[in-house]
């Protein structure tokens, strides 16, 4: 951190600038204070020369909007974005709250490789963000060791596009903007566009770096780095064995073989990164460094609050310097420039000698980096990196005081960047600015990954920082914090032909590929990253985007959250009553939650162990273990009560099973009781046999409004204790189709069925059994559902097949995923929505069996197939499993968002592993996981 320079703005909107924080390839960052609230913030202000380029402004603003849409979780929400003029200079800036955190590169330098648990939290947190980005069909291209921060509660991401992650950024002729990224993927080596799998490759590089302190492609000469990335196997021997296979998958050469971001997140931390990070996650040295950093920033705030500091901006700067003097060890934490590892060399024109001054446009003189990236810079090169700050000199011991600890030792083995190409020769344009990092605060729009190149100088924490040197607009110095991970000596990006038309999108992408991850935009064309849309655009200001609350992939803000008290027994069932109440039953009581507010309105011990609540006119019907209850929705008072012993006097000792289903005011359920069958009189001379105890079972139909039994029909008794459990799988105008739960089938039933499942058809008016049938080879556990027209949809092996219910005639079959099976389908409108254990969700036309769409939840295969729920409008489909709830557009399968609850941790750190459940209620979906309930608005 430095005191302010004479050219630095003193205010950005409502923020008063306290100190210069760091410089990046495209912006300068400042520590500032909100004059209204006193909140500390980090301002990122675009460099004026770059902000004047329309293409830069569009990209800067687009990445700021992306940060706003991703805000929450591991992305700090922006406080304000500014675009105006102040003090005669056009300003483009954005502000975010300060969060104490260390860049990953700094953390590795302080404490070495991260332990396995920290690696899991780091990877899961970043993968959760990537999953949200990829759900909308976009690509992030913002990962680097310095764009990922480690805070006390988890990781933070600070770059949201190629501009934010740029290693260099420079204006070029005819309004073009050249942006060079600091990493390389196999597909980019092959000249292909980056896609979502590219982000996963870079995530694999980051995790390998965090696990070992180096990258898996560093062995060998720098000139062969691209070949190693494209062809060589990664070196992962030092990666913890439990994570080696996953990281190797991320680093697969074929993008199609890499896991999705959701898969990575779930495999690293099934309960979510936040859940795993509870109780702290940083090693002791890193936690101490974060705390020390926060204390120093608080000291700067104290200097701002001093009365003398309020009089003038120069005095504020002086106060910052005085605080710097009092910070212990600040000067010692900054390494000397003699230890610097040089930047990757630019291509040298003609007979230029490394270290010689190279003329630039306007007579400015910059220092040429040596051709060999392992040769130290000439002494005068580092000298040029100093800055004339006016009244306050460049005293590193007093102007930089946010150092967080000792830096890693420098060597000729690359250790900090993912991949970095040689820089092109100087162009007749605005000088390229090199990024630096060391910022403790996550900034959501344009924080840039570690790199080196022209225009860099010695900055905070000994890292490079660019700006106006004493002798000219740029100079060369150390870049990164230990040198590039992989130095890539590739040819420079070609300049556009003089006087020719602007490059089209294909041409721009070719330039980007040749520049190894670079991107050229502007001049009448914009290369759109990851969206797939046309790149053509003019430099005119685009229309303002429509307001959008969240980026696809991020769930909407819940209307309310209800946490069932931990002092009470855990919920057993949850049901919705007339879209007004959420009724939760447990072993001790039933509770009602107002669906408008999420507040509990009553509790009733009489309804303990009750089943799902149903609407019985104006009352709430609950089936308990020994009685039916009708409760007042206002206060839960018992209005009517029917004990089974009183209501079914001819069936003494009746045991009622789980409700089989309901329709309107009618519920169907099974029950059994034990009767004594007297033994026949023995023949003469024979011994009298004892009487037998026989279980008799029935299927009942009961009207819960009239409180009257409609009919009962005898059915075979189930496995001991004897009550068979039925499930209604289809309702037709004249009958219902039911299946017996496999767990209640007797051994004799199983043997007679020969491994197949059976359905029974009962008349709705009389309860008379119509028939019992089997369908193909569908087993007793097969997922099955039917519609009102008499068509059944059943899982048969790995496939889904439809049948005529009355004739068992097969109609169509759709092929499932090898090694998987279909769960219970959901019939809604013209579709049969499908769910597979492989986590594939889809929609099939009911008439033809043609797949309309098929998508993955991106969850590892754990447990069974997700359970499906559709919103009351039929527009949104929800898939709930053990890891998350995923929302899809029912019409076309667009993955809208996913939700993961971190669960409730006990003092020992164990977390909830209960599966998720989704209940549709009006304009909401209620998501339950164990004791937690969330009301999300849905279409």
Secondary structure, DSSP 8 states (H G I E B T S, - for coil): -B---TTS-SEETTEEEEEEEEE-SSEEEEEEEETTT--EEEEEEE-HHHHTSHHHHHHHHHHHHHHHHH-BTTB--EEEEEEEEETTEEEEEEEEE---EEEHHHHHHHH-S--HHHHHHHHHHHHHHHHHHHHTT-------TTTEEEETTEEEE-B-STTTTEEEEEEEGGGEEEEEES---HHHHTT----HHHHHHHHHHHHHHHHHSS-TT-SS-GGGHHHHHHHS----TTS-HHHHHHHHHHT-SSGGGS--HHHHHHHH-TT-HHHHTTT--S-HHHHHHHHHHHHHHHHHHHHHHSGGGGS-HHHHHHHHHHHHHHSTTTTTTS--GGG------B---TT--TTSEEE-GGG-EEE---SSTTS---HHHHHTT----TTS---HHHH-----S------SS--S-S-EE-B----SSS--EE-----SS--SSB-------TTEEE-GGG-EEES--SSSS------TTT--SSEE---------TT-----HHHHHHHHHHTTSEEEEETTB---SSS-S--B--SS--------SS-TEE----SEEEE--TTS--EEEEEEETTTEEEEEESS-EEEEETTT--EEEEEGGGTT----EEETTEEEEE-SSEEEEEETTT--EEEEEEHHHHTTTSTT-EEEEEEEEETTEEEEEEEEEEEE------TT------EEEEEEEEEEEETTTTEEEEEEEE---STT----EEEEEE-SSEEEEEE-GGG--HHHHHHHTT---EEEEETTT--EEEEE--TT--TT--EEE-TTSEEEEEETTEEEEEETTT--EEEEE---TT--B---EEETTEEEEEBTTSEEEEEETTT--EEEEEE------SS--EEEE-TTSSEEEEE-SS-EEEEETTT--EEEEE-------TT-------EEEEEETTEEEEEETTEEEEEE--
